[in-house]
């Protein structure tokens, strides 16, 4: 069998990674446990019920009826279809990865366009309030008011979405919005809920298990920067933060002492979400023509705006 240089390089990297896991087994297990503990104590209890509920409404068609009052409220601002408002509602209420999954599910079913799905992915797939309150606030305890945290984590993405809709996506989504205004919602009946319930629960179990697997794996991968940059605190914090959000927040809390820099780093890690979250979103995008580059570009822009906002707030104190 002929091996290319690329294949040999990848094989070598896998071998080195395996050696890191073996030679630093105890530390690797400690990192992996952080992901497992956060998933078990925070993500399952906060996300799984909403995953079942979201799958149930999308599969049964009740999403139109559920979102009607919120659609009436948000339609003048977002100027989008009921499906899009449903994505925004669940994306902000439940957080990652429901925002991405909901948008991609509607896109695959042909209920929203590719442009609309990419628009929704640009701002509605963030870490949810349950994680923010249960881990970011309770464990990390950043030294700033709660209203600032909520504004930076959810107000900025929402305003960014409104700005995009009325600028870059103004003409791109206008036709879809006008079509939605004259389209009647699908007729549904209560019997459909019982019919789709088993698949809704099964899909939610698969989603939550996949989420846990990614969290454990990417926390375990933190062993690599731990070995390489153990004595270089700046690179140590940066690489851990890029890999996984929970480990990154803990690293910032531990190694960054100066208050202003700590807050800037904490909000940067929280708003960027970590490569772990992005890989999960990319996995959901598989089999579609949705752009990963656009998704990442908007994530970087939102992260930059959030850090700048925190810095301005701190300068005024």
N, C-alpha and C positions, 0 to 999 in steps of 0.2 A: 504494500500500500504506500502510495506517494503522499508525503506530508508537505504542505506549503509552509513557508516561514510563519505566516499568520497562525496556522493551526498549531505549529510547534510552540509559538509564543503563548497562545491561550492554554495549551496543555501544561506548559511550564508554570503559568500563573496559578492554575488549579492545583498543581502539585505543591507550590509554595503555600497556598492557602490552606491546604490539608495539613501541611507541616505546622503552620501557625496554630491550627486548631488542636493538633496533637501535643505540641510542645508547651502550649499555654492553655491546657484543657480547663484548668480551674478558673482562670480569668475569663476564658471564652464562655464558660457556663454562667459566670456572674453577669456578663453582659447579656447573654441570651435570656437570663431570668428576668432582667429588667423589662424586656419586651413581653415576655410571657405574663408577668405580674400586671403590667399596665393593661394588656389585652384582656386578661381574665377579670380584673377588678373594675376596670373602667369601660372598655370598649364593648364587651358582651352585653352588660346590663344596660348600657345607654343606647347602643345601636341596634341590637338584634330585634327588639320589638318594633322599632321603626322600619327596619328592613322588611319584616313580614307585612306590616301595614302598607308600605309603599308598593311592594310586589302585588299585594292583594288588590289594591285600588287600580293599578295599571292593568293587571290581567282581567279584572272584572269590568273595567270601564267606568267605575265610580269616581275616578279622578276628576272628571268634569263636574260632578255634583259637589264633591268635597271642596274643590278649589273655588267655587263660584263666589262666595263672599270676599275672599282674598283677591280674586280676579277683578271684582268690581272696584276694590280699593287701589290695586296696583296698575290697572290697565291704563289710566291716564299718564302715569309716569313711565312705565316700561314699554307701553305700546307693542304688546306681543300677544301671542296666542295663549289660551288657557293651559296648554301643555307646558309652555315655557314658564308661566307663572307657577305651575305645580313644581317644576324643577327648582326654581328659585326658592320657593317656600321650604321644600324638603332639604335643599342644599344648605340653607342657612340654619334651619331648625335642627337638623340631625348631623350635618357636617359630612366631611370626607368619610367613605367614598360614595355616599348616597347621591351627592350632587352630580358626580360624574356618571354613575350608573343610571340614574334617572334620565339624564339627558341622552345618553347613548341608547338606552332602551327605547325611548320615543323616536329617536332617529332611525333605529333598526326597524321599527314598526311603520316607518314612513309618516309619522304624525308631526314631525318637525323636519325642516331642511338641514342639510349639512352646515350651511352658514349659521343657522340658528343654534345648532348643537355646539359649534365652535365658539359662538358668542357666549352661550351659557357656561361652557367650560372655562371661559376666561375669568369668571369672577365668582361662580357659585359652588366651587368645589374646595371648600376650606375646612380646617379643623373645627369641629362642632363645639357648641357651648358646654356640653356635658364634659368633654375633655378639658376645656379651658377652666371650668370651675372645679372639676375633680382632680386635675393634675397641675395645671399651670398656676392656678390661684392657691389651691390647698397645699401643694407640695413645694413648688418653686417659690411662691410668695413674693412676686415682684413688688418693689416699693413704689407703687403708684396707685391712684384711685381706680376703683372698679369701672367707673364710667369711661375712663381713658382706655382701659383694656378692651371694653366692648366696642368703643368707637373705632379703635385701631384694627381690631380683629374682624369686625363685621360692618361697621359703618363705612369704612374706606372701600372695601370690596363692593358694597351695594352702590355707593356713589360712583365708583369706577364703572360699574355695569350701566348705570343711568347715563353717564358721560359717553360711553362707547355707543349706546343705542342711539343717541341723538347726534353723534358725529360720524364715526367710521361706519357704523351699521345703519345709518339713517335711511338710506335708499335701499340697501341690500335687503332689509327685513320688512319694508313698508308693504310690499305686495302680499307677503305671508300674513301680516297683521290684518290687512283689509279683507283677505279671504276668510280669516278666522271670525271676523265680525258677522259674516253672513252665513256661516256654517253652523247648523244645528248640532248639539252634542249627541253622541250615540245613545240610543235607548238601552237601558240596563234594567235588570230585575234582581231582587235579592237572592234568588236561587243561584246566580252565577258566583256569589261569594263562596258558598259551600263547595261548589264545583272546582274552583281554582285554589282553594285553601291549601291542599296538600302540596301543590307545586310551589306556592308562595313560601311555605315554611321550608321546603327542601332547598329552594334557591337561596333563601336567607341563611340557612345553615352552611351552604357551600361558600357564600360570600364572607360570613364571619370567620369561618375556618381559614379561608385564604388570607384574610386580613391578619389573623394571628400568626400564620406561617411567615408572612413577610416581616412582621414586627420582630419575631424571634430571630429570623435569618439575618436581617440587617443590623440588629443589635449585636449578634455574634460576630458579624464582620467588623465591628469596632475593634476587634483584637488587632487588626492590621495597623491602624494608626497608633494604637496603644504600644505596639512593638517599635514602630518606626519613629514616632514623635513623642515618646514618653518624656523626654527631657527638653522638648521644644514646645512650651505651653501654648503659644499662638497657633502653630500648625495643629497641635493636638486638639484644641477646641474647634478650630475650623473644620477639620476632617470629620470629627465626631458629629458636629452639627449638620454637615452636609449629608451624612449617611441616614440618620434617623432622628426624628424630632424629640422623642423622650430622652434619649441619651445625650443629644445635643444640649437640651435645656439643663440637664443635670451637670454637664461639663461646664457650661457657662456659670452656673450657680457656684460651682466648686472652685474654678480657676480664675474667674474674673472678679476682682475685688472692688475696683473703682465704680461707684454707683452709676454714673452716667453711661459709661461704657457697658456696664452689665445690663442695664435696661435696653440700650440700643441692640446689643447682641441677643438678648432674650426675645425681643419682638421680631428681630430679623429671622431667628430660628423658627419662631411660631408661624410667621407669615409665609416663609418659604416652604415649610412642611417637611422637607427632607427628601432625599432620593428614594427612600423606601415608599413614601406615598406616591411619588411620581411614577415609579415602576408599576405600582398597582393600577394607576390610572391608564398607563400605556397598555397593560394587559387587557383592560376593559375595552380599549380602542381597537384591539386586534380584530381583523376581518372587516374593518371600516376604512373609509378614506379620510377620516378626521386627522387634522394636522397636529402632530406632537410638537413641532417647532413653535406653532402659534400658541399652544397651551403653555409651553415653558416660557415663551417671551412675556406673556401676560403675568405669569407667576413672578418673574424677575422684576417686572415693572411695579406690581403691587407690593412686593417686598421692599423695593426702593422707596416708594411713596410712604409706606408704613414707617420705615426707619427715619425718613426725613420729618414726618409728622411728630414722632416721638422726640426727635432732637429739637424741633421748634418748641414743643411743649416744655421740655426741660430747660431751654434757654430763657423762657418767660417766667420760670419759677424763682 
